[in-house]
Amino acid sequence: MSERHPTANACQRARRARNARIDYYPSREAMAALEAKRAPLRPGTVAATNSAVLDSIVTEWAELAGINKGELINPMTAAHTAGINAHIRAPVYDFGGELPPWAESWLAAGRARQAAQRVPCGASKHRDGKPCRAMSEPGKRRCKWHGGCSTGPRTEEGKAKALANLKQNRPAENSG
């Protein structure tokens, strides 16, 4: 058993004390109502958990009964969770063909992040012929050992020499 920091244990005890735990074993009729409430929800999501379904049923009942919600504590499930489960409820935007003013810079930033991603180099190693597994330089496709840091020719003389070395620019070889 691993030892935890004493303040972490105290924080966990305080958090558990704030959350009411209810052991509930529903009857057949109640279970049918729970399943009917869960049916339109996507399986495996936070909203389809037993706690979230019970929270929604109790909240609906409180509205119908006229109980003032201001006196209630907000549930900690489904729509009120944040962080690691936030991707489950990620919204999809439909701009109707025209982007809002902020969208172009946002999309450009996303493309820049994608260009800066590093991928495995993949160049052939000189001894065993297997591909290099080192990560490429940011925004490049080769690692620092296989030309990822190269800027290419900079001077006019260097550019002309590189152009002359291209296979398509070489003079035809005599065969025979």
Secondary structure as UniProt FT lines:
FT   HELIX           6..18
FT   HELIX           28..38
FT   TURN            39..40
FT   TURN            43..44
FT   HELIX           46..48
FT   HELIX           50..65
FT   HELIX           69..71
FT   HELIX           78..80
FT   HELIX           83..89
FT   TURN            96..97
FT   TURN            101..102
FT   HELIX           103..115
FT   TURN            126..128
FT   TURN            138..139
FT   HELIX           144..146
FT   TURN            147..149
FT   HELIX           156..164
FT   HELIX           167..169
//
